[in-house]
Amino acid sequence: GEMIASGSRDETVCLGSKSGKLMHILKGHSGDVQSVVWSPDGEMIASGSRDETVCLGSKSGKLMHILKGHSGDVQSVVWSPDGEMIAS
């Protein structure tokens, strides 16, 4: 991919270029971000947090959805190979 993504204790996901330039900040969590993963096509990001949610965002930094349903920290998120489902 052309971009890297990192999650942080500041409740954000930072998107940057391989050269290290910050390009976008994805906001939507209210707890530490513990897991960040790109979709197989590289167009979406899923992030899991201590706020018990999974956020879905675009590579342009736009929050698309907040998925709720956990009753504890979301420690890991993974996309299915076809990009149609997320497991957390």
VEXDREN-623248 format. One record per residue (C-alpha): residue in three letters; x, y, z. Coordinates in steps of 0.001 Angstrom, whole numbers, always signed. Layout:
// VEXDREN-623248
   r    east   north      up
 ALA       X       Y       Z
...
***
This chain:
// VEXDREN-623248
   r    east   north      up
 GLY      +0      +0      +0
 GLU    +831   +3646    -306
 MET    -112   +4571   +3265
 ILE    +521   +3417   +6802
 ALA   -1901   +3569   +9725
 SER   -1272   +3587  +13460
 GLY   -3539   +3613  +16488
 SER   -2825   +5492  +19688
 ARG   -3757   +6098  +23291
 ASP   -5021   +9511  +22163
 GLU   -8085   +7701  +20700
 THR   -7160   +8366  +17056
 VAL   -5876   +6509  +14021
 CYS   -3180   +8416  +12138
 LEU   -2788   +7872   +8405
 GLY    +478   +8776   +6795
 SER   +2672   +8310   +3786
 LYS   +5528   +5838   +3744
 SER   +7875   +8825   +4018
 GLY   +6312   +9675   +7388
 LYS   +4129  +12643   +6409
 LEU    +863  +12788   +8382
 MET   -2001  +12854   +5886
 HIS   -5204  +12291   +7888
 ILE   -6420  +11673  +11434
 LEU   -9403   +9364  +11892
 LYS  -11444  +10221  +14999
 GLY  -14360   +8304  +16482
 HIS  -13091   +6297  +19436
 SER  -13409   +7325  +23081
 GLY  -10696   +4982  +24337
 ASP   -7198   +3743  +23467
 VAL   -6980   +2297  +19940
 GLN   -5625   -1241  +20269
 SER   -5883   -2660  +16751
 VAL   -5765   -1185  +13243
 VAL   -6079   -3133   +9999
 TRP   -6489   -2218   +6321
 SER   -9188   -3867   +4210
 PRO   -7867   -6263   +1544
 ASP   -8451   -3661   -1203
 GLY   -6672    -932    +812
 GLU   -9657   +1421    +738
 MET  -10954   +1057   +4316
 ILE   -9517    +854   +7816
 ALA  -11010    -985  +10781
 SER   -9871     -82  +14279
 GLY  -10680   -1649  +17630
 SER  -10600    +228  +20918
 ARG  -10885      +1  +24672
 ASP  -14193   +1855  +24218
 GLU  -15731   -1503  +23142
 THR  -16275    -403  +19515
 VAL  -14896    -989  +16034
 CYS  -14623   +2084  +13805
 LEU  -14611   +1846  +10031
 GLY  -12994   +4659   +8118
 SER  -11880   +5530   +4625
 LYS   -8270   +6051   +3615
 SER   -9132   +9759   +3314
 GLY   -9755   +9813   +7085
 LYS  -13561   +9926   +6989
 LEU  -15377   +7978   +9717
 MET  -17881   +5703   +7980
 HIS  -19399   +3549  +10755
 ILE  -19069   +2776  +14455
 LEU  -19868    -848  +15258
 LYS  -21078   -1564  +18797
 GLY  -21812   -4815  +20587
 HIS  -18762   -5755  +22648
 SER  -18879   -5636  +26434
 GLY  -15124   -5299  +26793
 ASP  -12014   -3976  +25078
 VAL  -11670   -4754  +21364
 GLN   -8125   -6075  +21210
 SER   -7996   -7390  +17665
 VAL   -9758   -6748  +14358
 VAL   -9379   -8677  +11096
 TRP  -11032   -8498   +7662
 SER  -12189  -11572   +5763
 PRO  -10093  -12215   +2635
 ASP  -12912  -10932    +388
 GLY  -13316   -7749   +2487
 GLU  -16998   -8414   +3126
 MET  -16813   -9151   +6860
 ILE  -14886   -8095   +9949
 ALA  -14158  -10241  +12992
 SER  -13297   -8581  +16302
***
